[in-house]
Structure formats: structure tokens, C-alpha cells
Amino acid sequence: MFEIGFSEIVMVALVSLLVIGPERLPKAARLAGFWLGKTRAMIHSVKAEIQIELHAEEMRQLFKEESGLQEFQQLVDETNESVQSIHSSITSLSQDGVDLTKRPPHELE
């Protein structure tokens, strides 16, 4: 992640040994490890929450698209029912002997 090599780690260890001292160095290393672990856990937690939120937003978008498709399907079904109704009306009129081709359009209403 940070591309820190072995030589850099040795240099940091030597400087910290000189600055902190050999008596307090183990305690400081444990404290630094503790806070590093806490930070990693917090970062992992935030990443997981962001992932969950992105997944939830994606699901909301899918449901919204699905809802739009359902409304469109309902309109198509209603249109098909209207066409069938008109077709059955025309069929029943032709069976009754009414000739729709000879009548003017204003009389069909």
C-alpha cells in the first residue's frame, strides 16, 4: 500500500529506539500496534457500510425500474383488452347482419 521496504522499516526502528529509548520502546510499539489495529478495523467497518449502502441503492434502482416495467405491462394489457373488446363488438355486429361498410361514420356512434 505505502511501498515501504525493509530498509525503511529498519531506519524507523533505529530512530524510534534512539528517540524513545530502550525502556519505553516495547510499550510504545504495543500502543502503536493497538491504534493501528483500531484504525484498520474502523476502515474495514466504513468500507463495509459503504458497500451495504451501495448495494441498497442498487436494489432501489432495480425496484424502481421493475415498477416502471409493471406499469407499462398493465398499459399493454389494458390496450389488448380494449382491442379484443372492439374486435368482439365488430364481430357481433357483423353476425347480426349490420353492414359497417355502407353506413356513414357518424351513424356508427
N, C-alpha and C positions, 0 to 999 in steps of 0.2 A: 504494500500500500504506500508506504513512505520511501521504499527502496533504501533502507538503512542496512549497510553492510556490517560485517563482523568488526572491522577496524573502527568504525564509528561507535559501535557499542562499547568496545574496549576503551576508547577515548573518553566516553561519557562516564564509564565506571571509574576510571582513574581520576577524572576531575571531581566526581562526586565523593570519592574516597578522600581526596585532599581537602575539599571544602567542608564536608560534613564531619569527617573523622571516622576512624575505625570503630569507635564505641557506638555511635548513633546510626551508622550506615545500615545495619540489618533492620532496625526499626523503621527507618526512612524507606527502605526497599519494600518492606511489608505494607507500609502505608501507601506508597505509590502503586503497588500491585492491587491493593484493595480499591483505590479510586479508579484505577484503570479498568478493573473488572466491573465496577458500578457503571462507569461510562459506557462500556461495551454493552452491558445489559440494557441500559437506557436507550442506546442507539438501536439495538435489536427490537426493543419494545416499540419505539417510534416507527421503525420500518414496518413492523407487523401491523400496527394501527393504520398506517398509510395504505398498506396492501389491502386490508379489510375494507377501508373506505373506498378505494378504487374499485374493488370487486362489487361493493354495494351500488356504487354509481353506475357501473356497467350493467348490473341487473335491472336498475331502474330504467335505464335507456332501453333495454330489451323489452321490459314490460310495456313501456310507452309505445314502442314500435308495434308490439303484439296487439295492443289495444287499438291502434290505428288500423291494423290489418283486420281486426274483428269488425270494426265499424264499416270498413269497405266491403267485407264479405256480407254483412247484413244488408247494405245497399244493393249489392248484386242479387241477393236472394229476393229482396222486395221487388226489384225490377223484373226478375224472372217470373215471379208470381203475377205481376201486372200483365206481362206479355202473355202468360198462359190464360189469364182471365179474359183478356181481349180476344185471344185466339178461340177460346171456348164460346165466347159471345158471338163471334163471327160464324163459327161452325153451327151454333144453334139457330142463328138467323137464316143461314143457307138451308138448313134442314127444314125450317118452317116454310120455305118457298119464297122468301124475300130475296129479290134480286138487287144486290147492293150496287151493281154497276150501272143501272138505269136511273137510280134516284139522284137528285142533286145533293151536294154535300150538306146544305142547310137543313134538309129533311132528316138526315141521319142523327141529329142531336136529340 
